[in-house]
Amino acid sequence: MDFEIVNGPVTELETDCIVIGIEAEGKLSPTAAEIDKAAGGYLNELTTSGDLTGKAGEQQMLFKVPGLNARRVLVIGLGKAEERKDRHYRKLVTAITGTLKRSGIASAVIALDGLASDQDDTYRQTRQFVEWCSAELYQYDATKSKKADPIKLEKVALLLSEDDTELGEGALLDGVAIANGVSAARDVANLPGNICTPSYLAERAIALAENYETIKVEILDEAQMEELGMGALLAVGRGSSQPSRLIVMRYTGADKEEQPHALVGKGITFDTGGISLKPGADMDEMKFDMGGAASVLGTMETLAEMHLPLNVVGIIAAAENMPAGNAVKPGDIVTTLSGKTVEILNTDAEGRLVLCDALSYAERYNPQSVIDIATLTGACIIALGHQATGLLSNDQALADSLLDAGEYAADRAWQLPLWDEFQEQLDSNFADMANIGGRPGGTITAACFLSRFTEQYRWAHLDIAGVAWKSGKQKGATGRCVPLLAQYLLDLAEQKEGGDDAE
């Protein structure tokens, strides 16, 4: 589907449908008032009679409104000003998209006058509309014999003033890039474990490099990882017939000598728990345990589409965690790439094992910052539910940047403490550390484990266990945290360009 910016009198626009807003108590928005004038008071008559109230979420499709070239007018209730936070705005976009899709409309113009959100930010509102509209139109049919019917909605235009056109067009480009990254992440995460294997993830990375000249890919196989000494990552995949992979994607958008930023994704393509076997109920959802890897793939695609003037390394630690006669056992001790030893007390705490070697590997790039993204702990769901990503970091400035990015992108994170007192829970009598620290503070002790491999650089950990997918009737991957990561990188690029301008 195409998005575009349009200008001019709303009465002259040729389209299947114009979407306008009415505020609480029937107050017409500027565009609604313009239509009302052209229609001889038609909308005012509907608000006076109570047929249109402006209540949040209210919808009314009007046909053949006098004085317009548009065939239909979809009137949306905007509600009271204090109601229009991101949650309300997203529900509004969802409702609009759903109605347009069901109506079989081919083109629409969105004319909400910036009133649908409490944020007076044309760029943000425009970009979010594109992202959220695209998310609602997403369809998965890769493993279905009957493919989804094509969506009739082909073009959505946003009506802006001429003064806001350039800003709006930039928002469209960024919004489409982020939406494409989110869709790519959802596509790969929704695939079943018999298709999406570590080797398949490597193939997706190679395909990304084939599509974008700015991305180069290197795949390390098990023999190469063995030679390097990546004992923790290899231990996780030992019980699987699917070979593990370390996938490295390098995006070059700046001078080659400039230090990169690194994104490290957990790529457990299926997690049975290994010898510490998970319960059977809902185990099918463990195909989503590579949500961190999916978000890295999606973000790298977004990054390449936006042509940001940065260097970024995307690293995916890919393995399948299966029980077998040769699988790692509770009590086994492995030596990591860093040389530190780990006593594996629970084979279902495998994500931190593949990540610790990947984080050590990231050190060779002398990165400016490193962010790992992982569906790491069920404890994060208990702590934060399915709304916020858990954030822990060894650098408060980096944590603040990610929190701000998440807030702006409406892909929010919440910071948890990374105190030294929690480190004691990882003590082991037989190795440098254990891979679990007990039930209390499980998300924090998992991050404490990772922190022991990130002492040489600025690092943050994003636990997306609660937000990477939905269960129930809406079961499927969400594509988080692509928007947060994309915004973080956009902010870095803006800071860099601001610094260059200052010079």
C-alpha positions as CSV (number, residue, x, y, z in Angstrom):
1,M,0.0,0.0,0.0
2,D,1.1,3.5,-0.8
3,F,1.1,6.5,1.6
4,E,1.3,10.1,0.5
5,I,0.9,13.7,1.7
6,V,-1.8,15.9,0.0
7,N,-2.6,19.6,0.3
8,G,-5.5,21.8,-0.8
9,P,-9.2,22.3,0.0
10,V,-10.7,19.1,1.4
11,T,-13.8,19.7,-0.8
12,E,-11.9,19.3,-4.0
13,L,-10.1,16.1,-3.1
14,E,-10.9,13.1,-5.3
15,T,-11.0,10.0,-3.1
16,D,-13.2,7.1,-2.1
17,C,-13.3,8.3,1.5
18,I,-12.3,11.3,3.6
19,V,-11.7,10.6,7.4
20,I,-12.5,13.6,9.6
21,G,-12.8,14.1,13.4
22,I,-15.3,15.5,15.7
23,E,-14.4,16.4,19.3
24,A,-16.4,15.7,22.4
25,E,-19.8,17.3,22.6
26,G,-20.1,17.5,18.8
27,K,-17.4,20.2,18.3
28,L,-16.3,20.1,14.6
29,S,-12.6,20.0,13.8
30,P,-11.4,22.6,11.3
31,T,-11.7,20.2,8.3
32,A,-15.1,19.0,9.5
33,A,-16.2,22.6,9.7
34,E,-15.0,23.2,6.2
35,I,-17.0,20.2,5.0
36,D,-20.0,21.4,7.0
37,K,-19.9,24.8,5.3
38,A,-19.7,23.2,1.8
39,A,-22.5,20.8,2.7
40,G,-24.9,23.5,3.9
41,G,-24.7,22.7,7.6
42,Y,-25.1,18.9,7.1
43,L,-22.7,17.9,9.9
44,N,-23.9,20.5,12.3
45,E,-27.4,19.1,11.9
46,L,-26.2,15.6,12.8
47,T,-24.4,16.9,15.9
48,T,-27.4,18.9,17.0
49,S,-29.7,15.9,16.6
50,G,-27.3,13.7,18.6
51,D,-26.5,11.4,15.7
52,L,-22.8,12.5,16.0
53,T,-21.5,13.2,19.5
54,G,-17.8,13.1,19.1
55,K,-17.4,10.5,21.8
56,A,-14.0,8.7,21.7
57,G,-14.1,5.8,19.2
58,E,-17.5,6.7,17.7
59,Q,-17.7,6.1,13.9
60,Q,-20.2,7.0,11.3
61,M,-19.9,6.5,7.5
62,L,-21.7,9.2,5.5
63,F,-22.5,8.8,1.8
64,K,-22.9,11.4,-0.9
65,V,-22.2,14.4,1.4
66,P,-23.2,17.6,-0.6
67,G,-20.4,19.8,-1.8
68,L,-17.6,17.2,-1.9
69,N,-15.8,15.3,-4.6
70,A,-15.2,12.4,-2.2
71,R,-17.6,9.5,-2.4
72,R,-17.8,9.0,1.4
73,V,-17.0,10.7,4.7
74,L,-15.9,8.6,7.7
75,V,-16.6,10.7,10.9
76,I,-14.5,9.6,13.9
77,G,-15.2,10.7,17.5
78,L,-12.0,12.1,19.0
79,G,-13.3,12.4,22.5
80,K,-12.0,14.9,25.1
81,A,-8.6,16.4,24.8
82,E,-7.3,14.6,27.9
83,E,-8.2,11.3,26.4
84,R,-6.0,11.5,23.4
85,K,-2.9,9.8,24.6
86,D,-0.9,7.3,22.5
87,R,-3.2,4.4,23.6
88,H,-6.3,6.3,22.4
89,Y,-4.6,7.4,19.2
90,R,-3.5,3.8,18.3
91,K,-7.0,2.5,19.0
92,L,-8.3,5.3,16.7
93,V,-5.9,4.3,13.9
94,T,-6.8,0.6,14.4
95,A,-10.5,1.5,14.1
96,I,-10.1,3.7,11.0
97,T,-8.0,1.1,9.3
98,G,-10.4,-1.7,10.1
99,T,-13.4,0.2,8.8
100,L,-11.6,1.2,5.6
101,K,-10.5,-2.4,5.1
102,R,-13.9,-3.9,5.7
103,S,-15.6,-1.3,3.4
104,G,-13.6,-2.3,0.4
105,I,-12.3,1.2,-0.1
106,A,-9.4,1.6,-2.5
107,S,-8.3,5.1,-1.4
108,A,-8.7,7.4,1.6
109,V,-7.6,10.8,2.8
110,I,-7.0,11.2,6.5
111,A,-7.8,14.7,7.7
112,L,-7.7,14.8,11.5
113,D,-6.1,18.2,11.8
114,G,-3.6,16.9,14.4
115,L,-6.3,16.6,17.0
116,A,-6.2,12.8,17.4
117,S,-3.1,12.9,19.7
118,D,-2.2,14.9,22.7
119,Q,1.2,15.4,21.2
120,D,1.4,18.5,19.0
121,D,4.0,16.9,16.7
122,T,3.2,16.6,13.1
123,Y,6.1,14.3,12.3
124,R,5.3,11.9,15.2
125,Q,1.6,11.8,14.5
126,T,2.2,11.2,10.8
127,R,4.8,8.5,11.3
128,Q,2.7,6.7,13.9
129,F,-0.3,6.7,11.6
130,V,1.8,5.0,8.9
131,E,3.3,2.5,11.4
132,W,0.0,1.5,13.0
133,C,-2.0,1.5,9.9
134,S,0.5,-0.9,8.3
135,A,0.5,-3.1,11.4
136,E,-3.3,-3.5,11.2
137,L,-3.0,-4.4,7.5
138,Y,-0.3,-7.1,8.2
139,Q,-1.3,-10.6,7.1
140,Y,0.5,-13.8,7.6
141,D,-0.1,-16.6,5.1
142,A,3.4,-18.0,4.5
143,T,2.4,-21.5,5.7
144,K,-1.2,-21.5,4.5
145,S,-2.3,-23.3,1.4
146,K,-4.8,-20.6,0.6
147,K,-3.2,-17.2,0.5
148,A,-4.9,-14.1,2.0
149,D,-7.1,-12.1,-0.3
150,P,-5.5,-8.9,-1.5
151,I,-6.4,-5.9,0.5
152,K,-8.4,-3.4,-1.6
153,L,-7.1,-0.4,0.2
154,E,-4.2,0.7,-2.1
155,K,-3.6,4.3,-1.1
156,V,-3.8,6.4,2.1
157,A,-3.1,10.1,2.0
158,L,-2.7,12.4,4.9
159,L,-4.0,15.9,4.5
160,L,-1.4,18.5,5.8
161,S,-0.8,22.2,5.2
162,E,1.8,23.2,2.7
163,D,4.0,24.4,5.5
164,D,4.0,20.9,7.1
165,T,4.4,18.9,3.8
166,E,8.2,18.5,3.9
167,L,8.0,17.4,7.5
168,G,5.2,15.0,6.7
169,E,7.0,13.5,3.8
170,G,10.0,12.7,6.0
171,A,7.7,11.1,8.5
172,L,6.1,9.0,5.8
173,L,9.5,7.7,4.6
174,D,10.6,6.9,8.2
175,G,7.2,5.4,9.1
176,V,7.3,3.1,6.0
177,A,10.9,2.0,6.8
178,I,9.9,1.2,10.4
179,A,6.7,-0.5,9.3
180,N,8.7,-2.7,6.9
181,G,11.1,-3.6,9.6
182,V,8.3,-4.5,11.9
183,S,6.6,-6.6,9.3
184,A,9.9,-8.4,8.5
185,A,10.4,-9.2,12.2
186,R,6.9,-10.5,12.4
187,D,7.2,-12.6,9.3
188,V,10.3,-14.4,10.5
189,A,9.1,-14.8,14.1
190,N,5.7,-16.2,13.0
191,L,7.3,-19.1,11.1
192,P,7.3,-22.5,12.8
193,G,10.5,-24.0,14.2
194,N,10.7,-26.6,11.4
195,I,11.2,-23.8,8.9
196,C,12.8,-21.1,10.9
197,T,16.0,-22.8,12.0
198,P,19.4,-21.2,12.8
199,S,20.4,-21.9,9.2
200,Y,17.2,-20.2,8.0
201,L,18.0,-17.1,10.1
202,A,21.4,-17.0,8.4
203,E,19.7,-17.2,5.0
204,R,17.5,-14.3,5.9
205,A,20.5,-12.2,6.8
206,I,22.2,-13.1,3.6
207,A,19.1,-12.1,1.6
208,L,19.1,-8.8,3.5
209,A,22.7,-8.2,2.3
210,E,21.7,-9.0,-1.3
211,N,19.0,-6.4,-1.1
212,Y,21.0,-3.6,0.4
213,E,24.6,-2.7,-0.6
214,T,25.2,-1.0,2.8
215,I,24.9,-4.4,4.6
216,K,27.6,-7.1,4.6
217,V,27.1,-10.5,6.3
218,E,29.4,-13.1,7.8
219,I,28.1,-16.5,9.1
220,L,30.1,-18.4,11.6
221,D,29.5,-22.2,11.7
222,E,30.0,-24.5,14.7
223,A,33.6,-25.4,13.7
224,Q,34.5,-21.7,13.6
225,M,32.8,-21.1,16.9
226,E,34.5,-24.1,18.4
227,E,37.9,-22.7,17.3
228,L,37.1,-19.3,18.9
229,G,36.0,-21.0,22.2
230,M,32.3,-20.2,22.2
231,G,31.5,-23.0,24.6
232,A,28.3,-21.5,26.0
233,L,26.6,-20.9,22.7
234,L,27.6,-24.3,21.4
235,A,26.4,-26.1,24.5
236,V,22.8,-24.9,24.0
237,G,22.6,-26.3,20.5
238,R,24.3,-29.6,21.3
239,G,21.2,-31.6,21.6
240,S,19.7,-30.5,18.3
241,S,20.2,-31.9,14.9
242,Q,20.1,-28.2,13.6
243,P,23.5,-26.7,13.7
244,S,24.0,-23.4,15.6
245,R,25.1,-20.2,13.9
246,L,26.5,-16.9,14.8
247,I,25.2,-14.3,12.3
248,V,27.0,-11.0,11.9
249,M,25.5,-8.2,9.8
250,R,27.5,-5.0,9.3
251,Y,25.7,-1.8,8.1
252,T,28.1,0.9,6.9
253,G,26.4,4.3,6.6
254,A,29.4,6.4,7.9
255,D,33.1,6.5,7.6
256,K,34.5,2.9,7.8
257,E,36.8,4.0,10.7
258,E,33.9,5.2,12.8
259,Q,33.1,3.0,15.8
260,P,29.8,1.1,15.3
261,H,26.9,0.6,17.6
262,A,25.9,-3.0,18.1
263,L,22.6,-4.9,18.3
264,V,22.8,-8.4,19.7
265,G,19.7,-10.7,19.3
266,K,18.8,-13.9,21.0
267,G,18.0,-16.4,18.3
268,I,16.6,-19.5,19.9
269,T,14.5,-20.8,17.1
270,F,12.8,-23.3,19.3
271,D,13.1,-23.7,23.0
272,T,12.0,-27.0,24.6
273,G,13.9,-26.1,27.7
274,G,16.4,-28.9,26.9
275,I,16.9,-31.5,29.7
276,S,15.1,-29.0,32.0
277,L,12.0,-29.7,29.8
278,K,9.2,-27.1,29.8
279,P,5.6,-28.1,30.4
280,G,3.8,-29.1,27.2
281,A,1.0,-26.4,27.5
282,D,1.7,-23.6,25.1
283,M,5.1,-24.9,24.2
284,D,4.3,-24.1,20.5
285,E,4.8,-20.5,21.4
286,M,8.5,-21.2,22.0
287,K,9.0,-20.7,18.3
288,F,8.8,-17.0,19.3
289,D,12.0,-17.4,21.4
290,M,13.9,-15.8,18.6
291,G,12.0,-12.6,18.9
292,G,15.2,-10.7,19.7
293,A,16.9,-12.0,16.6
294,A,13.8,-11.0,14.6
295,S,13.9,-7.5,16.0
296,V,17.6,-7.2,15.0
297,L,16.8,-8.4,11.4
298,G,13.9,-5.9,11.2
299,T,15.9,-3.1,12.6
300,M,18.8,-3.7,10.2
301,E,16.3,-3.5,7.3
302,T,14.8,-0.3,8.6
303,L,18.3,1.1,9.1
304,A,19.2,0.4,5.5
305,E,16.0,1.9,4.2
306,M,16.5,5.1,6.2
307,H,20.1,5.4,5.0
308,L,21.2,6.6,8.5
309,P,24.8,8.0,8.7
310,L,25.9,5.4,11.3
311,N,27.8,2.2,11.4
312,V,25.9,-0.6,13.1
313,V,26.7,-4.3,13.7
314,G,23.8,-6.7,14.1
315,I,24.8,-10.0,15.8
316,I,22.4,-13.0,16.1
317,A,23.2,-15.9,18.3
318,A,21.2,-18.7,16.7
319,A,20.6,-22.2,18.2
320,E,17.8,-24.7,18.9
321,N,17.4,-25.9,22.5
322,M,16.5,-29.6,22.4
323,P,16.8,-32.6,24.8
324,A,18.9,-35.5,23.5
325,G,21.5,-38.0,24.7
326,N,24.3,-35.5,24.0
327,A,22.4,-32.4,25.3
328,V,23.9,-30.3,28.0
329,K,22.8,-31.4,31.5
330,P,22.1,-29.5,34.8
331,G,25.4,-29.4,36.6
332,D,27.5,-29.3,33.4
333,I,30.2,-26.6,33.3
334,V,31.2,-24.8,30.1
335,T,33.9,-22.3,29.2
336,T,32.7,-19.1,27.5
337,L,34.4,-17.1,24.8
338,S,35.6,-14.7,27.5
339,G,37.3,-17.5,29.3
340,K,34.9,-17.4,32.3
341,T,33.3,-20.7,33.3
342,V,29.6,-21.2,33.9
343,E,27.8,-24.0,35.8
344,I,24.5,-24.7,34.0
345,L,22.0,-25.4,36.8
346,N,19.0,-25.1,34.4
347,T,19.2,-25.8,30.7
348,D,16.0,-23.7,30.2
349,A,18.1,-20.6,31.1
350,E,19.7,-20.9,27.7
351,G,19.2,-17.5,26.2
352,R,21.9,-15.9,28.5
353,L,24.3,-18.6,27.4
354,V,24.1,-17.9,23.7
355,L,24.1,-14.1,24.4
356,C,27.1,-14.1,26.7
357,D,29.3,-15.5,23.9
358,A,27.7,-13.1,21.3
359,L,28.3,-10.1,23.7
360,S,32.0,-11.1,24.1
361,Y,32.2,-11.4,20.3
362,A,30.8,-7.9,19.9
363,E,33.8,-6.5,21.9
364,R,36.1,-7.0,18.9
365,Y,34.3,-4.2,17.0
366,N,35.2,-1.6,19.7
367,P,31.5,-0.5,19.8
368,Q,30.2,2.8,21.0
369,S,27.2,1.1,22.5
370,V,25.8,-2.5,22.6
371,I,22.2,-3.4,23.1
372,D,21.0,-6.9,23.4
373,I,17.4,-7.9,22.8
374,A,16.0,-11.1,24.1
375,T,12.9,-13.0,25.1
376,L,14.9,-13.8,28.2
377,T,12.8,-14.3,31.3
378,G,9.2,-15.2,32.3
379,A,9.9,-13.2,35.4
380,C,9.8,-10.0,33.2
381,I,6.2,-10.9,32.3
382,I,5.4,-11.2,36.0
383,A,7.1,-7.8,36.7
384,L,5.8,-5.7,33.7
385,G,3.1,-7.7,32.1
386,H,2.7,-7.5,28.3
387,Q,3.0,-3.7,28.0
388,A,6.6,-2.7,28.7
389,T,10.0,-4.0,27.7
390,G,12.3,-4.6,30.7
391,L,15.5,-2.4,30.5
392,L,18.7,-2.9,32.5
393,S,22.0,-1.2,31.7
394,N,25.5,-0.5,33.0
395,D,25.3,3.1,31.7
396,Q,22.6,5.5,32.8
397,A,23.0,7.8,29.8
398,L,22.4,4.9,27.4
399,A,19.4,3.7,29.5
400,D,17.9,7.2,29.4
401,S,18.4,7.4,25.6
402,L,16.5,4.1,25.2
403,L,13.8,5.1,27.6
404,D,13.3,8.4,25.7
405,A,13.3,6.5,22.3
406,G,10.7,4.1,23.5
407,E,8.5,6.9,24.8
408,Y,8.7,8.8,21.5
409,A,8.1,5.6,19.4
410,A,5.3,4.5,21.7
411,D,7.3,1.2,22.2
412,R,8.0,1.8,25.8
413,A,10.5,0.2,28.2
414,W,10.8,0.3,32.0
415,Q,14.1,0.3,33.8
416,L,14.9,-2.2,36.5
417,P,17.9,-2.0,38.9
418,L,21.2,-3.6,38.2
419,W,22.6,-3.5,41.7
420,D,25.7,-5.4,42.9
421,E,23.6,-7.1,45.6
422,F,21.9,-9.2,43.0
423,Q,25.2,-10.6,41.7
424,E,25.6,-12.8,44.7
425,Q,22.7,-14.9,43.6
426,L,24.9,-16.2,40.8
427,D,27.6,-17.7,43.1
428,S,28.7,-21.2,42.2
429,N,30.9,-23.6,44.2
430,F,32.2,-25.2,41.0
431,A,32.5,-22.5,38.4
432,D,33.0,-18.7,38.1
433,M,29.2,-18.3,38.1
434,A,25.9,-20.2,37.8
435,N,23.5,-19.5,34.9
436,I,20.5,-18.9,37.3
437,G,20.1,-17.1,40.5
438,G,16.8,-18.5,41.8
439,R,13.3,-17.1,41.5
440,P,13.7,-13.8,43.3
441,G,14.5,-11.0,40.8
442,G,14.8,-13.4,37.9
443,T,14.9,-10.7,35.2
444,I,17.6,-8.8,37.2
445,T,19.8,-11.8,37.9
446,A,19.7,-12.7,34.2
447,A,20.9,-9.3,33.3
448,C,23.5,-9.5,36.1
449,F,24.8,-12.6,34.3
450,L,25.0,-10.8,31.0
451,S,26.7,-7.8,32.7
452,R,29.7,-9.9,33.5
453,F,30.4,-10.1,29.7
454,T,29.9,-6.4,29.0
455,E,32.4,-4.7,31.2
456,Q,34.4,-3.2,28.4
457,Y,31.7,-1.1,26.8
458,R,28.4,0.7,27.3
459,W,25.7,-1.9,27.3
460,A,21.9,-2.2,27.8
461,H,19.7,-5.2,27.9
462,L,16.1,-5.3,26.6
463,D,14.0,-8.2,27.9
464,I,11.1,-8.5,25.5
465,A,9.6,-11.7,26.9
466,G,6.3,-10.0,27.6
467,V,6.0,-8.0,24.4
468,A,7.4,-10.0,21.5
469,W,4.2,-11.9,20.8
470,K,0.5,-12.2,21.6
471,S,-1.3,-15.3,22.7
472,G,-5.0,-16.4,22.2
473,K,-7.1,-15.4,19.2
474,Q,-4.5,-12.8,18.2
475,K,-1.6,-15.1,18.5
476,G,1.4,-13.9,16.6
477,A,4.6,-11.9,16.7
478,T,4.4,-8.1,17.4
479,G,7.7,-6.9,15.9
480,R,8.7,-5.1,19.0
481,C,11.3,-3.6,19.7
482,V,11.9,-2.5,16.1
483,P,10.3,0.9,16.7
484,L,12.3,1.6,19.9
485,L,15.6,0.6,18.3
486,A,14.9,2.5,15.1
487,Q,14.1,5.6,17.2
488,Y,17.3,5.2,19.2
489,L,19.3,5.0,16.0
490,L,17.4,8.0,14.5
491,D,18.3,10.0,17.7
492,L,21.9,9.0,17.3
493,A,22.0,10.1,13.7
494,E,20.3,13.4,14.6
495,Q,22.8,14.1,17.4
496,K,25.7,13.2,15.0
497,E,24.4,15.5,12.3
498,G,23.8,18.3,14.9
499,G,27.5,17.9,16.0
500,D,28.7,18.0,12.4
501,D,26.7,21.2,11.8
502,A,28.2,22.7,14.9
503,E,31.7,22.0,13.5
